[in-house]
Amino acid sequence: MSISVADADSLLNAELRAVAYTGPATPYIALSTAGSVTDGATNSNTTVTSATAQFFSGDVGKTIAGGSIPGGATISSVTNATTVVISSAATTTATSVTLTIGGVEVAGGSYARQTPGFSAASAGSTANAAAINYTSMPATTVRSVSVYDASTAGTDHWDGPLTTIQAVASGNTFQFAAGALTATIS
């Protein structure tokens, strides 16, 4: 996971200036349809491909960034799971492009943010101590997680992509096994 700028500043001040840092009293884990892949390809046009992005119709209108894709570009249409058309043409042809695909928090079904119960940090890393279950999910593709300070709304403190993008069928449970959700500062 990556840390928000505000929290990074707070942690640096705590470590380097002896200023107290207070993170979320109770962290809540949110699932998002946003995330990044590292196998993107641009073609000096509006076509972008990735073998692992798992593009889906819900991506239309989301931001996409990386390589020579102009700032503010969005996904105009989804050709298939590996190909999208974007609103502004990339300016160069390239492979192995890191693509960041914007998204929104999952909504629908019985989805609700969950409290992770992180174990004590060691060597700059921590993980969930018990399984985290999201039951009766809506049909969605989960690309990333965020740590919020409230069960709804609130402030996003940390974000990170899943190791593998996960498609979830309507009514299914999405789970992080104990120890599977890690947060690391290096």
Secondary structure, DSSP 8 states (H G I E B T S, - for coil): -EE-HHHHHHHHHHHHH-------SS-EEEEES-EEEEEEEEESSSEEE-SSS---GGGTT-BEE-TT--TT-BEEEEEETTEEEESS--SSEEEEEEEEE---B--STT---B---B---BTTEEEBSS-EEE-S--SEEEEEEEEESSSSS--EEEEEEEEEEEEE-TT--EEE-TT-SEEE--
